[in-house]
Amino acid sequence: MSGALFMDRDGTVMVDVGYPRDPDEVELLPDAPETLARLRALGLKLVVVSNQSGVGRGLVTAGEAAAVHRRFVEALRSRGVELDAAYYCPHAPEDGCSCRKPSPELLERAARDLDVELSDSFMVGDKDSDIEAGRRAGCRTIAFHSWGDVYAQVESAVAA
C-alpha cells in the first residue's frame, strides 16, 4: 500500500476555462508539473479526480472531453509528469449519481484500483466539494492556493 495525491483538474492543475471543449484550451497552472514531479519523488501516486458536468449538461461531448483529457495528459507528460490514473464524473448535478464530488466514490475507486491507502493520501482542490470528498474518503485535505503551498503541506505531513 502507498499514498496518493488526489487532485482536481480545472482550477488546480490547469487553468479553469469553464467547460473545456477544445484541447487548445488546456493550459497548465504555473509550477504544477514541477511540483507534481517533486511529490511523485516523495512516493505518492498522482491521480486526477474531477467533476466534468459539462458532458451531462450537454455543453461538451464525450469526444471533446476525451480530447481535452488527452491534451492535458500530453501537457503533463511533456513536462516529465505521468499520472497514475484519472477518474471523471461526467454527470450533471441533477442526475443524482454516486460519483460526483463531494462523494468520495472516485477516490475510493482509485484507492482500490491502485492499491492506495486513503489515510496516507491527500486530496487537493480549489472547491469545497473537492475538500469534502477528500474528508469523506479519509484523506488529508489541502485547499489549493498555490503548488508551493501544496508541496510544503505534503512534505511536512510525510516527514512527520
Buried (B, 14 or more C-beta within 10 A) or exposed (E): EEBBBBBBBBBBBBEBBEBBBEBEBBBBBEBBBBBBBBBBEBEBBBBBBBBBBBBBBEBBEEEBBBBBBEBBBEBBEEEEBEBBBBBBBBBBEEBEBEBBBBBBBBBBBBBEEBEBEBEBBBBBBBBEBBBBBBBBBBBBBBBBEEBEBBBEBBEEBBEE
